[in-house]
Amino acid sequence: MFYADFKYFKKFNQSITGLQYEHYTFGPVPHHFIELIGVILNIDPNITIEERDAGNYTGEVLISSTPPSSNLTQGEITILREIQDHFASFTSRETVNYAHREKGFMQTKDRELISYEYAKDLQI
């Protein structure tokens, strides 16, 4: 989500989701992401959490049993596809390392918000 929002911001001066992101151990994450997951799970009973292996880590993925309704613009969809294509061959570790090289990540401390001003410096 970070890359989609920041790349979209870089191009259109606004993000897709409106979320803020913070510096976190494995890279930028939505601010208060644990609370956001709780809200999502309470709003939509069709969403569940599944554990997935990601190299040396096990992570959790939110899965919806219903197809998404798309309120996304063509520009948003294009950016999402570009991000998906860019990271398609990356392992989770490679993605983390890539994110750690972002100027916005390097210039912030743990749990500090990453300004959208750094979107102009995005590697992709």
Protein Blocks (a to p, Z undefined) as FASTA:
>chain_A
ZZmmmmmmmmnopafkopacdddfkbccdehklmmmmmmmmmmmmbccddddehjaccdd
dddfbdcddfbdfklmmmmmmmmmmmmmpcfklmmmmmmmpmklmmpcehiacdfklmmm
pfZZ
